[in-house]
Amino acid sequence: MPRPPLPRPEALPARFSDPALARVGEKVAAGERLSFDDGLALFRTPDLLGLGGLANAVREARHGNLGYYNVNRYLNPTNLCWVDCGLCAWARKPGVEGGYTMAIREAVAEAAAGWHDGITEIHVVGGLHPTLPYDYYTGLLRALRERFPGVHLKAWTMVELDWIARVGRKELVETILDLKAAGMDSCPGGGAEIFARRVRDIVCTNKIDGERWLEAARLCHVNGVQTNVTMLYGHFETDEERVDHLVRIRELQDETGGFLGFIPLAFHPEGTPFAHLPASSGLLDLKVIAAARLLLDNLDHVKAYWVQIGEKFAPVALHFGADDLVGTVTEETITHAAGAKTEAGLGRLEMERLIRSAGREPFERDAFYERVVRDPSGRVLRANRHDFVPGTAASGAPAAQEAPPLPLHPGLDTVVASS
Ligand code: SF4
């Protein structure tokens, strides 16, 4: 990866109230990589404005005044999951009220709902369903690809990839190649949580360990599938465990260059066994974003997930190192199950308003961070290196009338909603 541009000297904070942060500031100004101990200094500094100013200078050197977002739709084909993570308020065990599983046909119809805003990406994640067959996962991707050609399919976390491989009794690499052939364009970054075993034993003891998560990401990257990466913070982790998590991401990025962006996820305790914990503070939200921007010198994008930190706070994050507010996320349910008070999705113009409120210039990006081209009515003309014909599903047309009929997938279309 080419060396990132150095921050302009005049953009750096003129002074720091914390000598430890001042020393980190000298390294940032010189373009030197930050050490583990520097990472600790970032999390422990009382000089929040100095930290934010430093991260902002680095962010502006990379992205100028742009604030990225995309128009995406979430699709959660099932919330049934056997893993039983303490951190999760969303999943259900089979037989428990509120559980569901969509047949492929239902999932495609769900993805088509609310298509008016010309969605350019579908973000697919779900629970680790105990009985769905391997062909369900490849079949769903094929059906989505068939119905929404040119729409980017960001599907299955590293945790799900590992499970799908186990379901199919296949090697992980073979599974990744099968899913890629079926239409998987990239992967979301969920399930990373905190890589340290001590923390995983508290919040997600049955989930794959940090090493397996990183191995799955490595296999995706070397096989041409880019992924995102997250960190769930604000529960039981220490500063050292946060820095360890970020440094491990940086090491893998040095090796593969396959991470598209980093998304810090604030833990929402409501509805979990840890409901007694306070929600993360705004101070911590900003520190994590700024520290990530400074430590992850080989990742282009640090995102502020407005669903989790709130619409009032997300624009502030665009001045603390973040360059991207993620997406419109139509029908977000996972964080809302844990008490998020934000809307379940925002419109394209509302996202632009949020970014402008921070004094940034909105940039509607596609999956490759290239500009989405729309006509004056908002229909997509070009996205994801694909030219759209007006009136097709991804161009913003009302898909229910104009898109091709739903494909039939015998056998897998008989999976019915379950409770
Ligand atoms: S966090 Fe994921 S793996 Fe864990 S219980 Fe929830 S859906 Fe299942």
Residues whose N, C-alpha, C, O or C-beta is under 5 A from the ligand:
A	BS01	SF4	C81 V83 D84 C85 C88 A91 G126 G127 L128
